[in-house]
Every structure is written in structure tokens, then in C-alpha cells.
């Protein structure tokens, strides 16, 4: 795989590196509140869970109309039936948002949802007219509902996995799976002879922010800096929260010169404008960055080389990029 993390919907893949960037895509500050990426992913999970529950209740109402001859709910026979349920209305509002929802598996789910409602609408009109529903058409509707619910559950489970892979504060990928992802990328690099670099990014004087302005202000600065990193990396780069105020960048298809240029652009993006902190005014944020190219040894050697370059940047006065020497 590339520097992207992926969600596998039973052989359908979803690019979450792009999604994280889209969720925090603001050059000067994150787009959402502190729990940005987690909240957005959690909202999608909640919408999918609600869709399954809603359509089980919807099928029950359909059965009551068919078996008990209760009045058929008006919306079931409506030409807009697929948009009148909560999931249909939610998807219609958000389907052009990009990011996590703009994935083939999600579009397939929406198509399955539309087909299900079209089949239901046709049979609802038969019932309204006093006719009998053919067994084959009834079976087809039940199969369509089962297909929609199965797809929704698979996607919901995949997004739950994504939710556990993101740092809840910054929206960057968590350190939990970092080495596994880096090992995969290193293996791909060696297989294809493409370059790969790793960079370590540290917020300068971050402890001073926490000590003088408090941890809430520190969190706000950290979130904003992460948002700027996420929105300025390339689509196939990956940002991991390495620990505290440090981030690790996986930069595939970039040799040391290209990776250094990328990191310089990121350094400027983070420092572009001060972070506004409530009751404290603007806080200037700079970064020190060390970058290293993958060598013949294990990926941990590359991380250690980037770490040495990071400390060289700090010793040289901070707010700069230093490339590791061989």
C-alpha cells in the first residue's frame, strides 16, 4: 500500500489519508472542533447504525400493511421514497462533501438503498390498489433489504476500525499501527525501487505554551498545527501522531531532496499565521523537522536517523528542516 491508510469493505478499498486531509482541510485552522476527525467518523458510524435500525422498522411497517392490512405509510409509495427516510435525506445532503463519504462502497450502498425503495414503492402501489403481491416480488424486496443491511453493516464495521486508528485529539493516524504501516510501505518501496522518506515534526517550545497558557490552550495549538499538516501533505502521504507534540510523516515516492522540499513547505504552512487562543491572543507556532531516506536497514533505523536530524534542527536554532546525512 502507499502512505494512505485504507479501509477494506470486503474487497472494496476506501482512502482514509485523503479523508483525514479533507476533514481537517483548512490552511490556518482545523475545520471542526477538537474531536474533528473522530467526531466526523463517529457521525458516519451513527448514521449507518441508524439506517439499519430504521429500515428494520420500515420493513416491519411494510409487513403490517401487507399482512395486517394496516394503512400503508404515505412515504412508501412516494416517488421520493428513497429521500424521505433519515438515511436517504442524510446521504443526499452529504454525498457531495467528499472525504470519507466519497467512496465507491458508499455509493454502492446508496444505489442499493435506492433500489430497495423503488421495489418497495412498486409493491406498495399494488397493495394500495387492493392487489396481491407476487411471491417472487416479495422475496426480491426482502433480499434487497437484506443486501442493503449487510452492506451497511460492513461499512459501519470498517468505519469503526478507522475510528480506532485515528488520534482522537488531532485527527492524525495513531501510533498504534504506525510501524506496521511503515513496514508495508518500506516493503513496497524495496519491491518497486521507488524512494521513501520519513520525517519527524516537533512543535517548538510547546511545553512553554502548556506551562504558561494551560493544557486547553496547548491542545488548541496542537489541533491547529495538525490540521495544517494534514491539509498540506500530498494525498498519498500519511501523518501519524508520534507522541506529545511530535508527528511522524510517511513520504512515499520522494527522495531526500524532494522530501526536504515537502517538509519545508509544511514548516511554512504551520507557521503561516499565529494561532488564536481564547484569553491569550495570538500564539506563534513554529516547527523543527528532521527527514531521512529509507536505507538498507529496518524502518526503525530510518526513524532514528530522522530523530537525529530533528535534534540537529533544534540545536541549530529550531524552526527549520534538516535532512539526515548518510
N, C-alpha and C positions, 0 to 999 in steps of 0.2 A: 504494500500500500504506500501511498505518498504520505506527506506530512498531515493530511487530513485524517481525522478520526471518522469512522464510518459506522452507520447503523445498518445491520443486516436484517431486512424484513423477510426472512426465509428466501434468500437469494436476491432480494431487491435491496440495493445499497443507497444510503442517504448520506450526503456530505455534510458533516456537522462542523467542520472547520469553517466552511462558508457561513453556516448558520450562526456560529458564535460571533463572527465578524458582523453579520447583519444585525444581530441582536444588540450589539454594542457599537453600532456604526455611527459615531459622532466624533469628529476630529478633536473637539475640545472637552467633551464630557460624555459619559455613558448615556445611552438613550433612555434607560429606565432607572428605577430606584436601586438601592444597594443589592438586592437579591436578583438583579436583572435577568441573567440567563436562566437561572433556576426557576424563577417565577414564570417566565415565558414558557419554558418547557413544561413546568407543572400545570400551567393553564391548558396546554395542549393535551396532556395526560388526562386532566379533569374533563375536558370536552369529549374525549374519546370514551372515557368511562361512562359519562352521562349519556352518550349516544347509544351505547349498548343497552343500558338500563331503559332508556326512553323507548327504544324500538322493541324491546321485550314487552313493555307495557302496551305499546302501539299494536303489536301482534295480538295481544290478549283482547284489546278492544275490537280488533278485526274479527276474532273468533266469536266474541259475544254477539256481534252483528250477524255473523253467519249462522251460528248455532242457536243462539237465544232470540234471534230476530230483534235485538235492540236496534235503536236508530243508528245508522252509520254516521260517524262523525263527519261533519261537512268537509273538513280539510282533506279527508281521504280521497274524495272524488274530485278535488280541485285540480285544474291543470298545473297549479303551482305547488302541488303537494310536497315535492322534494325540498322546497324552500320554506315551508311552513312549520316544519319541526325545528327543534332547537339546533340540532347538528347542521341541518341544511342552511339555516339562517346564519349560523356561526361561520360555516365554511364559505358561504357567499361573501360575507364581509371581509374575511381574512385571506382568501385564496390568492389575492394579488400582492400579499405582503412580502413574498419572497422568504428567504431563510428556511426555517425548519419545515414549513408547510409546503413549500415549493419543491416537492419531491415526487418522483413517479409513483411511489407506493401510495402516497396521499391522494394523488389524482385518480389512481385506480380505485381507491376507497370511495371517492366522491362519485365516480361512474357507477360503482356497484350500488351505492345509495340511490342514485337517480333511477337505475333500472328497477330496483326493488319498489320504489314508489310508483313508477309507471305501471308495473304489473299489478300492484295493489289498486291503483286508480281504475284500471280497466275492469278488474273484478268487482270493485265497489259499485261501478255503474251497472253491472249485471245484477247485483244484489238489490240495488235501488229500484231496478225495473221489475223486481219480483222473480227474476230468473234463477236457475240453479247454476252453481259454479262447477264446471267440469273438474273431475278428479285430477287430471293431468295438469290443469292450470293452477289448481290449488297447490299441488305438490311443487310446481315450479316456483310459486310465491314463497312457500316455506323454505325451499332450497336457496332462494335469493336472500331471504332474511338471514339464514344460517351463514351464507357466504359473506354477507356484509359484517355480521357479528364476528366471524372468525378473522376477517381482515382487520377489523378494528382492534380486536384483542391482540393480534400480533404486533400491530403498530404501537399500541399502548405499551406493551411489554418492552419493545425496542426503545421507546422514549423514556421509559423508566430506567433502562440501563444508561441511557445518555445522561439522565438527571444525576445518577450516582457518579458519573465520570467527570462532572463539572465542579469546579470550586464554587461553593455557594455564594461567596462574597464577590468575587471578581468576574466570574463567567469564563475564566480561563480553564483549560483542562487541568484536572487534579494530578498530583504527583503519583497517585496510587498505581496508575497503569503506564506511567511515563517510560520506564525502562523497557517494558515490553514493546511499546510503540516505537521507541528509538531503535531497538534491536531489529524490528521488522524493516524499518526504513534503511538501516545500515545494510541489512541483507539484500534489499532491493538495489541499493547503491552499488554494492560489490558485484551483484549479478549483471547489472547493466552498464557498469563503469561510469555512471553519472556521478557528479560531485555531490557532497553533502557537508553542511556545516552546522555546528551547534553554537548558540550564543547564550551567555548568561547576562541578564539585565538586573541591575540593582538600583533602587531609588536612593539618591544621595541624601545623606543626613535625615533619613526617615525617622530615626529614633528621636531626633530633636523635635519633630512635629508631634509625635506621640507624647513626649515628655512635657512640652510647653502648651500644646493645644488640646491634648486629650485623645483618647483612643477613637472616639467618634469622628473627630477631625482626621485622624490618621487613616481610618477606614475610607473616608470620603476621598482623600488624596489617592489612596491605593486603588480604589474603584475607578477613579478618573484616569489614572495612568494606565491601568489595564485596558480600559475602553479605548484609549488612544493607540495602544499597541495592537489590539485586536482589529481595529478599523484601518490600520495602515500596513499590516503584513500582507503578503501575497495570498491569494485564495488557497494555495496548497501548502502554506506554512502552518505550523502549529505552535500555539503559545501555551505553555504549562506554568502553573504557579509552583515554583520550585520550593518556596518556603519563606515565610515572613514577607519581606518586601522584594524578594528575588523572583524573577521569571526566567524560564528556560525556553529558548526558541529553537525549533527544529526547522532548518532551512534547506530543503532538498533542491537539487538541480542548481546549486550555487557554489562556485568555487570560493576560495578565501577572499579574493578581491571583490567579487560580486556580493558575498555575504557581508563584508565590511561596509560596502556602499548601502546595502539594505539597512544595516544597523545604524548607520549614520542618519539615514532618513527617519528611522524610528526615534532616534535620540532627539532630533529636531522636532518631531511631531509631539513627543511628550512635553518638551519644554516650550512649545509654541506659545502658550498663554498661561498665566497663573491660574491656579485652582481656587475658586471662590469658596471659602469656608465660612459658614454662619458664625457671626460674632467675632470673627478673626480677620475678615477681609481676604485679599488675595494671597495665596501661598505659591511661591515659585517652586517648580519641581524640575529637577534635572536627573539624568541617569548616567551611570557608568556601565559600559558594556564590554565584555570580553568575548571574542569569537575565535573558534578553532575549526579546522577542517578535519574530517574523518581520516584517520590514519589506518595502518595495518592492524593495530591492536583492537581490543574491545572498545565498545562505545563509551565505557566509563573512563577510559584514557582520554577520549575527546572532551568529555565533560570536565575532567580535571585540568586539561590544557586551557579550556575556556575560562575556568575558575582562576587559573594563574594569570591569564590575560586580564580578567576583571580586576584583580588586585593590583596589577600593573597600572591600569587606568586610574584606580583610586590613588595610588602613590604619586601618579603624575599630576594630580590636582582635581580629579573627578570630572564629570560632565564631558566625557569623551569616549571614543571607541578605540580599543586596542586589539589588534589581531595577534594570535599566538604565533610564535616563531617555531620553526621545526627543531 
